[in-house]
């Protein structure tokens, strides 16, 4: 006689969670964040809306989790350390530029940015799970460069991170120009010129 086993609640919950995240991401991509409702997500995922509210406090929280799951950001943030600081930072900013310039992601990014600004819970999740880790690994890479003498010894690492990422997101947010690799490389070059040791900045004048 075949043995009958009870359903595994953990497996069922994971299937439901995955279905909800896929439904949320798909709907935002298709119709935009503003038109998406919890009811629509539940209907597409084949669950009751109370199941969604049991795991997420708001639509913004669901969509943010869906974004992380679809793009595999969580737990995978890393910066290269080849010994060439400029090359490493250009690799990272080029990838960031490619993502922001992707028309398929732009609408979702902008909707999430609005939610992050307006929903303290989503903002806390964003800072903890995405922004915080990105800033920390960037600070670590800059710290090792400072210790190696590639940056001025008094370099403020938090300010240095803002010099790198701030102009990129400012250009994207306001549509001020193309987000291409040339722009990313120029940002890195300008930031490193501002942060390099004073002796290196004055060297050309000393040789005249």
C-alpha positions, 0 to 999 in steps of 0.5 A: 500500500502506498504511504500517504504523507501530509503536505509539507507546509514549508514547501507549500509556503515557498511555492506561494511566495515564489508565485507572489514575487513572480506575479508582482514583478510581471505586473509591474513590468507590464502595467506599471507600479501605479496600476498594480494592486494587491488583489491583482498580484493575488489573482495572478499568483493564485493565492488569497490577498491575506496570504500576501499581507501575512508576509508583506505590509504593503504593495511597495514591500512586495514589489521590492522583494520581487525586484530583488528576487528577479534580479538576484541582487540580495547576497551577491553584491561584490566589488572586484579587487584587481589591484587597479582601483580605477579599473575596478570602480569603472567595472562597477559603475559601468554595470550600474549604468547598464542597469539604469539605462535598461528600458525594461528596468527603468519604470520599475526602478523609478516606481521603487524609488518613489516607494523608498522615499515615501514608505519608511518600511520599504526605505529601511529594507532598501538600506539594509538589504541593497544600499547598505551592502553596496556602500559597505563593499565600496568603502572597503575597496576604497579603504584598501586603496587608501592604505596602499597610498592610492588615495589621500590618507585623510580621504573621507570614505563616505564622501568618496562613495557619494562622489562616485555614485551620486552623479550617476543617480542624479543624471538618471533621476533627471534624465540629463544625458546618456548613461553609457560607459564613457560617462561612467569612466569619466565619473571614476576619473574625476572622483579619483583625481579629487581623492588622490594624494596631494603629492601626486596632484602637485607633481606635474608643477614640480617638474616644470 
